Amino acid sequence: MSNVLFDPLHNTCCVYDKELPKMAEFTGILEFMERLPIQKALANQRLVFRSHIKYFWEKATYDEANKTINSFVKVKGKDELIIITEQLVREVIDFPDDENSPVKFPERMVKRKGGYDVMRDYQMNMVTALVLNKKYNFSKIVFHYLVENTNSKEKTWVYPRFIQIILDHACPELERDEKNDLLVLYHMDNESLKQLARYHPNHPEPSFKVEFFGFIKNKNYQDPDPFNHQNWRNEEERKEKSYVDELEVLEKFRESHNKWFLKEEKKKKGRKTTVKAQTEEGFSSQPKKRRKRTVETLLVNEPDEEEPEAEAKLKLNMKLKLKLK
């Protein structure tokens, strides 16, 4: 791993320092940021040591059967086994979730503003959860990308700060050379705030602005739809003009079928009737398989095929037989 890929801006911390000159432009959202329930993940500026991270990722393997990442660290010249699970990530980084917390929301809820977001889709799910005070499985997402990196042919030093927090928790006696071994991360400062305060030429400022709502506006805000995830505003907020504007944006919305969004169920006309007609004509085994597959498809993100070619031909043959009778 002599040519390891490492991004000093990855896994860095937010800053809430009101003394920074540029922070004045973010005072409206600062109070919201300070009360988010993931403060350790956002703002814990842990010292990260190059040798610890390097050795961890060199030795890391994934145990598919037990769903664990196994690696080692050097403690007084000897290898100490480190076992990371999703639950350990949850406990050590203080994520307020559990194994049943969702990781996906409907795309129309996440992208309803139609802006120029450059965040990854799973990150947009996270932001949606924080703004609407929804449950979200942050631990599962972090563990997912740790596993993905473990299984990669070219490992990178992903989540170095989180890995260091876990290592410090598991092995408090680790040697720490702050003079020669620090891995420098570029945490947020006044210069990075300057970048946040202006729009990129390729991503201009939106044509209209929306007033703060949800958990940003109200510290006692409750998730308006914790199970179906269809409503992003509570009953009182639906009276605001911004809600009407959002509904207009949704009229032009089209799903992307991205894996990070819940696929919305759509009722397809004629499908149920077709299955019944095929059963009567003696195609009992094939329709049963199709019906089961249709239910399963609704649970995963697959291309939405309105009507496969083979099924279309079968329907056409059925119609011709009925007409001939």
Secondary structure as GFF3:
##gff-version 3
##sequence-region A 1 325
A	DSSP	three_ten_helix	21	26	.	.	.	ID=ss1
A	DSSP	alpha_helix	27	34	.	.	.	ID=ss2
A	DSSP	alpha_helix	39	43	.	.	.	ID=ss3
A	DSSP	alpha_helix	50	59	.	.	.	ID=ss4
A	DSSP	beta_strand	61	63	.	.	.	ID=ss5
A	DSSP	beta_strand	68	75	.	.	.	ID=ss6
A	DSSP	beta_strand	78	84	.	.	.	ID=ss7
A	DSSP	alpha_helix	86	92	.	.	.	ID=ss8
A	DSSP	beta_strand	105	106	.	.	.	ID=ss9
A	DSSP	alpha_helix	107	110	.	.	.	ID=ss10
A	DSSP	alpha_helix	121	131	.	.	.	ID=ss11
A	DSSP	alpha_helix	138	150	.	.	.	ID=ss12
A	DSSP	alpha_helix	160	170	.	.	.	ID=ss13
A	DSSP	alpha_helix	190	196	.	.	.	ID=ss14
A	DSSP	alpha_helix	214	217	.	.	.	ID=ss15
A	DSSP	three_ten_helix	237	239	.	.	.	ID=ss16
A	DSSP	alpha_helix	241	250	.	.	.	ID=ss17
A	DSSP	beta_strand	261	262	.	.	.	ID=ss18
A	DSSP	alpha_helix	271	280	.	.	.	ID=ss19
A	DSSP	alpha_helix	285	297	.	.	.	ID=ss20
A	DSSP	alpha_helix	309	324	.	.	.	ID=ss21
###
